[in-house]
Amino acid sequence: MDQHQVNYKKNNFFVNRSLAMEKIKCFGFDMDYTLAVYKSPEYESLGFDLTVERLVSIGYPQELLNFVYDPAFPTRGLVFDTMYGNLLKVDAYGNILVCAHGFNFLRGPEIRELYPNKFIQRGDTERFYILNTLFNLPETYLFACLVDFFTSCSRYTSCETGFKDGDLFMSFKSMFQDVRDAVDWVHFKGSLKEKTVENMEKYVVKDAKLPLLLSRMNEVDKVFLVTNSDYKYTDTESIISLLQAGTPHRPWQSYFDLIVVDARKPVFFGEGTVLRQVDTTTGKLKIGTYTGPLQHGIVYSGGSSDIVCDLLGAKGKDILYIGDHIFGDILKSKKRQGWRTFLVIPELAQELHVWTDKSMLFEELQSLDIFLAELYKHLDSSSNERPDISTLQRRIKKVTHDMDMCYGMMGSLFRSGSRQTLFASQVMRYADLYAASFINLLYYPFSYLFRAAHVLMPHESTVEHTHVDINDKESPMATRNRRSIDFRDHECKRHQLTRSISEINPPHLFPLTPQEITHCHDEDDDEEEEEEEEEEEEEEEEEE
């Protein structure tokens, strides 16, 4: 393998928690945006146009048909405020990083008028709706289009929580619900799926490596598919065409040990629904609940993750589930089942492109931070001098803004300046692995150990590995070394107490420092330790 391939492998899978591939017994897949990768922005443009047409058909102005989807505006993970009609980019704690009202980006004072602390209660799901999925991108831009249209058009009177047309008032909350209903209609009753199937070359990415990877997975482990799409769409659309991209052709169902359609994720990872069997000839569901064993070639509808584990004979950490939906695929499967998780983030390709091509902006920010610290270098609490940092602050803001705009109008999916987004925090918390595509698993052996890098805290990433002289007066916790304790006092105390109270001595006055490896840092360490202990016992027996 040449150096280019080695570097490609090294840099295209990112590990939050170590994962030993040899311990995975089942590979699970979502379909949309995972196995079936839709071309962007063509697919989002189709969804946007169909949703606008649906809104116009129920009474919204014809002028909305003039809007065209702009991929430079939206990003995943934004929050829509149904009270004020704003799109918000927030961090993990609800602090507002970016706020847009229509196409107008609000500045700090304007944001504070609506959100006095530049903060929202993310738990208020009645008011705040998180647009987390790739399917949400068209409606994210549509919210901006609608708010901008109704608040800027002279025909309408703009209000704080909506707009008026004569005696008619439309709240942003009502507008939001209309858009959500229109999106659902387009996906479940409209022509989105039909148009996708009619023009697969335009909307779906074909990769001849996909059937090869699934075949190799199926040779060593079980492979299953869990999708919210119905059987008819799954059978006629992306899967069948994608899996026939390679040779020799074979039925798409043969790549999977278990197929579940109409899964209704994230409900699937909780109480689930009734498990039904699909008649693959008619596409209709057979009556009654399926109670039999796993049968190859049978397609199921509904069910739950518990049922899937039972059918596959697997427990949580035996399964690596691969999907694109941070909430429906990754968060719920991790929190409720303990499955190992692989998040597909198609936007990562562009994020890495900016990260490398615009490295000079990141380097300038680091230099500005160093220069800022230098201005205060010779000052302490007795100093009356106040360095003028206004020019430096303006430059930091300008460079940060330029960096953000390289990603798009809403900035990076993962950060705004130095602040990580809500989406980024969820990726780090719930995705064991993440990448722009899972297809490069083809270049890794199934015995591979994906090892997580050390995540450094600020005190670790900014302090060099040299001796740091910490004054005991600065910190009473400067050391936890036993050598700082006078053990003679303890021995004297022990002698006096045991002589006066009892003849029984406490068996342990102090814990013993572990001499063997006892601190498990990676999720897959437990079983390895058991194997090591067994090997050590065998070696001891042989020596005896």
C-alpha positions in Angstrom: 0.0 0.0 0.0 1.5 3.4 -1.0 2.0 6.4 1.4 -1.1 8.2 0.0 -3.4 5.3 1.0 -1.8 5.2 4.5 -2.4 8.9 5.0 -5.9 8.5 3.6 -6.7 5.8 6.1 -5.2 7.7 9.0 -7.1 10.9 8.4 -10.6 9.8 7.4 -11.9 8.0 10.5 -12.1 9.9 13.7 -12.3 8.2 17.1 -14.0 9.4 20.3 -13.9 6.1 22.0 -11.6 3.2 21.2 -13.3 0.3 19.3 -11.9 -3.1 18.6 -13.4 -4.3 15.3 -12.7 -8.0 16.2 -15.3 -7.7 19.0 -18.1 -6.5 16.7 -20.5 -9.4 15.9 -23.1 -7.4 14.0 -22.9 -4.4 11.6 -26.1 -2.4 11.5 -27.0 0.2 8.9 -29.5 3.1 8.3 -30.4 3.6 4.7 -31.0 7.3 3.8 -27.8 9.3 3.7 -25.9 6.3 4.9 -26.2 3.3 2.5 -28.0 5.6 0.1 -26.0 8.8 -0.2 -28.0 11.6 -1.9 -26.2 14.1 -4.1 -26.0 17.6 -2.6 -27.4 20.2 -3.3 -29.5 18.5 -6.0 -31.5 16.4 -3.5 -32.0 19.2 -1.0 -33.1 21.5 -3.9 -35.7 18.9 -4.9 -37.1 18.7 -1.4 -37.1 22.5 -1.1 -39.0 23.0 -4.3 -41.6 20.3 -3.5 -42.2 21.8 0.0 -42.7 25.3 -1.4 -45.2 23.9 -4.0 -47.1 22.2 -1.2 -47.2 25.5 0.9 -48.5 27.4 -2.1 -51.2 24.7 -2.7 -52.6 25.3 0.8 -52.8 29.1 0.4 -49.3 30.6 0.8 -48.3 33.3 -1.7 -47.4 32.4 -5.2 -44.3 34.6 -4.9 -42.6 32.0 -2.8 -42.1 29.9 -5.9 -39.4 32.4 -6.9 -37.1 31.2 -4.1 -34.3 28.8 -5.0 -32.5 26.6 -2.5 -29.1 28.2 -1.5 -26.7 25.6 0.1 -24.4 28.3 1.4 -27.0 29.4 4.0 -28.1 26.4 6.1 -26.2 24.0 8.3 -27.3 21.1 10.4 -27.9 21.5 14.1 -29.6 24.9 14.1 -32.5 25.7 16.4 -35.7 27.4 15.2 -37.4 29.6 17.8 -41.1 29.3 17.1 -41.8 32.4 19.1 -39.6 35.0 17.4 -39.0 33.1 14.1 -35.2 33.1 14.5 -32.7 30.5 13.5 -30.2 30.0 16.3 -26.8 28.4 16.4 -26.1 27.4 20.0 -23.5 25.5 22.0 -24.1 22.5 24.2 -25.5 24.7 27.0 -27.9 26.8 25.0 -25.6 29.9 24.7 -26.4 31.7 21.4 -23.5 31.8 18.9 -25.3 33.1 15.8 -28.9 34.4 15.4 -30.6 35.1 12.0 -34.0 36.6 11.5 -34.8 35.6 7.9 -31.7 36.6 5.9 -30.7 39.2 8.5 -28.0 38.3 10.9 -28.6 40.0 14.3 -25.7 41.7 16.2 -25.1 41.4 19.9 -27.4 44.2 21.2 -30.2 43.0 18.9 -29.9 39.5 20.2 -29.9 40.6 23.8 -33.2 42.5 23.3 -34.9 39.1 22.5 -32.6 36.9 24.6 -31.3 39.0 27.6 -28.6 36.5 28.5 -27.9 35.3 24.9 -29.1 32.0 26.2 -32.1 29.6 25.6 -33.6 26.7 27.5 -33.0 23.9 25.1 -35.3 21.7 27.1 -38.3 23.9 26.1 -39.2 21.7 23.1 -42.6 23.4 22.7 -40.7 26.6 21.7 -37.4 25.4 20.3 -37.1 22.9 17.5 -33.6 21.4 16.7 -33.0 20.9 13.0 -30.5 18.0 13.3 -30.8 15.9 10.2 -29.7 16.2 6.6 -33.4 16.0 5.6 -33.9 19.2 7.7 -31.6 21.3 5.5 -34.3 22.3 2.9 -36.8 23.4 5.6 -34.0 25.2 7.5 -33.5 27.5 4.5 -37.3 27.6 3.9 -37.8 29.0 7.4 -35.4 31.8 6.6 -37.0 32.5 3.3 -40.5 32.7 4.8 -39.5 34.9 7.7 -37.6 37.2 5.4 -40.5 37.4 2.9 -43.2 38.1 5.4 -41.2 40.6 7.5 -39.8 42.5 4.5 -42.8 42.5 2.1 -44.8 45.8 2.2 -48.1 43.9 2.0 -47.5 42.5 5.5 -47.1 44.1 8.8 -44.3 42.7 10.9 -44.9 41.8 14.5 -42.6 40.5 17.2 -44.1 37.0 17.1 -45.4 36.9 13.6 -47.0 39.1 10.9 -50.3 40.6 9.9 -52.2 40.9 6.6 -55.1 43.2 7.3 -57.2 41.5 10.0 -55.3 38.2 9.7 -52.5 37.3 12.0 -50.0 34.5 11.4 -47.7 33.6 14.2 -44.2 32.2 13.5 -45.4 29.1 15.5 -48.2 28.5 13.0 -45.9 29.1 10.1 -43.5 26.6 11.6 -46.2 24.0 11.9 -47.3 24.5 8.3 -43.8 24.0 7.1 -43.4 20.8 9.2 -46.7 19.4 7.9 -45.7 20.3 4.3 -42.3 18.5 4.7 -44.0 15.4 6.2 -46.6 15.5 3.3 -43.8 15.7 0.7 -41.9 12.7 2.2 -44.9 10.4 2.9 -47.6 11.4 0.4 -45.9 13.6 -2.1 -43.7 12.9 -5.1 -40.2 13.2 -3.5 -39.6 9.4 -3.5 -41.1 9.0 -7.0 -39.0 11.7 -8.5 -35.9 10.3 -6.8 -36.5 6.9 -8.3 -37.2 8.4 -11.7 -33.9 10.1 -11.8 -31.4 8.1 -9.7 -28.4 9.3 -11.6 -29.2 12.9 -10.6 -30.0 12.3 -7.0 -28.2 9.2 -5.7 -24.4 8.5 -5.5 -23.4 5.1 -6.8 -20.3 3.5 -5.4 -19.1 0.1 -6.7 -17.3 -0.4 -3.4 -20.5 -0.7 -1.4 -21.5 -4.2 -2.4 -17.9 -5.4 -1.9 -17.8 -4.0 1.6 -21.1 -5.5 2.6 -20.1 -8.9 1.2 -16.9 -8.9 3.2 -18.8 -7.8 6.4 -21.3 -10.6 5.8 -18.4 -13.2 5.5 -17.2 -12.4 9.1 -20.2 -11.0 10.9 -24.0 -10.5 10.7 -25.2 -7.5 8.8 -28.6 -5.9 9.2 -30.6 -2.9 7.9 -32.9 -0.8 10.0 -34.7 2.0 8.1 -37.7 4.3 8.6 -38.6 4.0 4.9 -41.3 1.6 3.8 -40.5 -1.6 1.9 -41.7 -0.4 -1.5 -39.3 2.6 -1.4 -36.4 0.5 -0.1 -37.0 -2.3 -2.7 -37.2 0.0 -5.7 -35.0 2.9 -4.8 -31.5 3.2 -3.7 -30.6 -0.1 -2.2 -31.4 -2.3 -5.2 -29.6 0.0 -7.6 -26.6 0.6 -5.3 -26.0 -3.0 -4.6 -26.2 -3.9 -8.2 -23.4 -1.4 -9.0 -20.9 -4.2 -8.4 -20.5 -7.6 -10.0 -21.8 -10.2 -9.9 -25.3 -9.0 -9.4 -27.3 -10.6 -6.6 -30.6 -9.8 -4.8 -30.1 -6.9 -2.5 -31.7 -8.7 0.3 -28.9 -11.3 0.3 -26.4 -8.8 1.6 -28.3 -8.7 5.0 -29.1 -11.2 7.7 -31.9 -9.0 8.9 -34.0 -6.3 7.2 -36.3 -4.0 9.2 -38.4 -1.3 7.4 -40.9 1.2 8.9 -38.8 1.1 12.0 -40.0 4.4 13.4 -36.7 5.4 14.9 -36.1 6.8 17.6 -39.2 4.9 19.0 -37.5 1.8 17.7 -34.8 2.1 20.3 -37.3 2.3 23.2 -40.7 0.7 23.4 -40.8 0.0 19.6 -43.8 -1.2 17.7 -45.3 -4.5 16.7 -43.0 -6.7 14.7 -44.7 -7.7 11.4 -43.6 -9.7 8.4 -43.6 -8.1 4.9 -45.0 -10.0 2.0 -42.2 -9.1 -0.5 -44.3 -10.0 -3.5 -47.1 -7.5 -2.7 -45.3 -5.2 -0.3 -48.1 -5.5 2.1 -47.8 -6.5 5.8 -48.9 -10.0 6.9 -51.4 -10.0 9.8 -50.3 -10.8 13.3 -47.1 -10.4 15.3 -44.0 -12.2 14.1 -42.8 -14.5 16.9 -40.5 -16.9 15.0 -36.7 -17.1 14.8 -34.5 -15.1 12.5 -34.9 -16.3 8.9 -32.6 -15.2 6.1 -34.5 -13.3 3.3 -37.5 -12.3 5.4 -38.2 -8.6 5.6 -39.7 -7.3 8.8 -41.7 -4.2 9.6 -41.5 -2.3 12.9 -40.2 -4.0 16.0 -37.6 -2.7 18.4 -33.9 -2.8 19.1 -34.5 -5.3 21.9 -36.2 -7.6 19.4 -33.4 -7.2 16.9 -30.8 -8.1 19.6 -32.8 -11.3 20.4 -33.2 -12.3 16.7 -29.4 -11.7 16.1 -28.4 -13.3 19.4 -26.3 -10.2 20.3 -26.0 -7.8 23.1 -25.4 -4.0 23.0 -21.7 -3.8 22.5 -21.6 -6.6 20.0 -23.3 -4.2 17.5 -21.8 -1.4 15.5 -24.6 0.7 14.2 -23.8 3.1 11.3 -26.1 6.0 10.6 -26.3 9.7 9.8 -29.0 10.9 12.3 -27.3 12.1 15.5 -30.6 11.8 17.5 -32.5 9.0 15.8 -29.6 6.7 15.0 -26.7 7.5 17.3 -27.9 9.2 20.5 -30.8 6.8 21.1 -28.9 3.6 20.2 -26.1 4.6 22.5 -28.1 5.8 25.5 -30.8 3.1 25.4 -29.0 0.1 24.2 -25.3 0.7 24.6 -24.6 -0.1 20.9 -21.3 1.0 19.5 -21.9 3.9 17.1 -20.5 5.2 13.8 -21.9 8.6 12.7 -21.8 9.4 9.0 -21.2 13.2 8.5 -21.1 14.0 4.8 -20.3 17.7 5.6 -17.0 16.6 7.2 -15.3 16.5 3.7 -15.9 20.3 3.3 -15.0 20.9 7.0 -11.6 19.2 6.5 -11.1 21.1 3.2 -11.5 24.4 5.0 -9.4 23.3 8.0 -6.5 22.5 5.8 -6.8 25.1 3.0 -7.4 28.0 5.4 -4.8 27.0 8.0 -3.3 30.4 7.9 -6.4 31.8 9.5 -6.2 29.4 12.4 -2.4 30.1 12.8 -3.1 33.9 12.8 -5.7 33.4 15.6 -3.1 31.5 17.6 -0.5 34.3 17.1 -3.1 36.9 18.1 -3.8 35.0 21.3 -0.1 34.9 22.1 0.3 38.6 21.4 -2.7 39.3 23.7 -1.0 37.5 26.5 2.2 39.4 25.9 0.5 42.7 26.5 -0.3 41.7 30.1 3.0 39.9 30.7 4.6 42.5 33.1 1.4 43.5 34.9 -0.1 42.2 38.1 -2.9 43.2 40.5 -1.1 46.3 41.6 -0.9 47.7 38.1 -3.0 50.7 37.1 -2.0 50.4 33.5 -4.6 49.1 31.1 -3.2 47.9 27.8 -5.2 49.1 24.7 -6.4 45.8 23.3 -9.3 47.2 21.2 -7.4 46.9 17.9 -6.4 43.4 18.8 -9.9 42.4 19.7 -11.2 43.8 16.4 -8.6 41.8 14.5 -9.5 38.6 16.4 -13.2 39.1 15.5 -12.4 39.8 11.9 -10.2 36.7 11.5 -12.8 34.6 13.3 -15.5 35.9 11.0 -13.4 35.3 7.9 -12.8 31.7 9.1 -16.5 31.1 9.8 -17.5 32.4 6.3 -15.2 29.9 4.7 -17.7 27.2 5.8 -20.9 29.0 4.8 -23.1 31.8 6.1 -23.9 30.0 9.3 -20.3 29.0 9.8 -18.9 25.6 10.6 -21.1 22.7 11.6 -18.9 22.1 14.6 -17.9 25.5 15.9 -18.2 29.3 15.9 -14.8 30.7 16.6 -13.4 28.9 19.6 -16.8 27.7 20.7 -18.1 24.2 19.9 -21.7 23.8 18.7 -24.4 21.7 20.2 -24.0 19.3 17.2 -20.2 19.0 17.9 -20.9 18.2 21.6 -23.4 15.5 20.6 -20.9 14.0 18.2 -18.2 13.8 20.8 -20.6 12.4 23.4 -22.5 9.7 21.5 -20.5 8.8 18.3 -17.7 6.3 19.0 -16.5 6.8 15.4 -17.3 9.4 12.8 -16.4 10.1 9.2 -17.7 11.6 6.0 -18.5 8.1 4.8 -18.2 4.5 6.2 -17.1 3.1 2.8 -13.4 3.3 3.7 -13.9 0.5 6.2 -13.1 -1.5 3.1 -9.4 -0.7 3.6 -9.3 -1.8 7.3 -9.0 -5.4 8.5 -11.9 -6.6 10.7 -9.3 -7.1 13.5 -8.4 -3.4 13.5 -8.3 -1.4 16.7 -9.6 2.2 16.3 -7.9 3.8 19.2 -9.0 7.2 20.6 -6.5 9.9 20.9 -5.9 11.6 24.3 -8.4 14.5 24.6 -6.5 17.4 26.2 -8.0 19.9 28.6 -6.8 23.5 28.4 -4.3 23.0 31.2 -2.8 20.1 29.3 -2.8 21.5 25.8 -1.3 24.9 26.8 1.4 23.8 29.4 4.5 22.1 28.1 5.9 18.9 29.5 8.4 20.6 31.8 8.6 21.0 35.5 6.0 23.5 36.8 6.9 25.1 40.1 3.7 25.5 42.1 3.9 27.3 45.3 2.2 25.5 48.2 0.6 28.8 49.2 -0.9 29.0 45.8 -2.6 25.7 46.1 -3.0 23.5 49.1 -3.6 20.6 46.7 -0.3 21.1 45.0 0.7 17.5 45.7 -1.1 14.3 46.6 2.2 12.5 47.2 2.4 10.4 50.4 5.9 11.6 51.0 4.4 15.0 52.0 2.7 13.3 55.0 4.5 12.5 58.2 3.7 8.9 58.7 5.4 8.8 62.1 2.5 10.7 63.6 0.1 8.2 62.1 2.1 5.2 63.5 2.2 6.8 66.9 -1.6 7.5 66.8 -2.2 3.9 65.8 -0.1 2.5 68.6 -1.8 4.6 71.2 -5.4 3.8 70.0 -4.9 0.1 69.6 -3.2 -0.2 73.0 -6.1 1.6 74.8 -9.1 0.3 72.9 -8.6 -3.2 71.6 -6.1 -5.8 70.8 -7.5 -6.0 67.2 -5.5 -3.9 64.7 -7.3 -2.5 61.6 -6.1 -4.7 58.7 -5.5 -1.8 56.4 -4.8 1.8 57.5 -3.9 2.9 53.9 -4.8 1.7 50.5 -2.1 -0.1 48.5 -1.0 1.4 45.2 -2.2 -1.0 42.4 0.7 -3.0 41.1 -1.3 -4.4 38.2 -3.3 -2.7 35.5 -6.7 -1.9 37.0 -7.8 1.4 35.5 -9.8 0.6 32.3 -9.6 3.6 30.0 -11.1 2.2 26.8 -14.5 0.6 26.4 -13.1 -2.6 25.0 -10.5 -3.2 27.7 -12.5 -5.5 30.0 -12.5 -8.6 27.9 -8.8 -8.1 27.0 -7.9 -8.1 30.7 -9.9 -11.3 31.3 -7.9 -12.9 28.5 -4.6 -11.6 29.9 -5.4 -12.9 33.3 -6.3 -16.4 31.9 -3.0 -16.4 30.0 -1.0 -15.4 33.1 -2.7 -18.2 35.1 -1.9 -20.7 32.4 1.8 -19.5 32.4 1.9 -19.9 36.2 0.5 -23.4 36.1 3.0 -24.4 33.4 5.9 -23.0 35.6 4.6 -25.0 38.6 
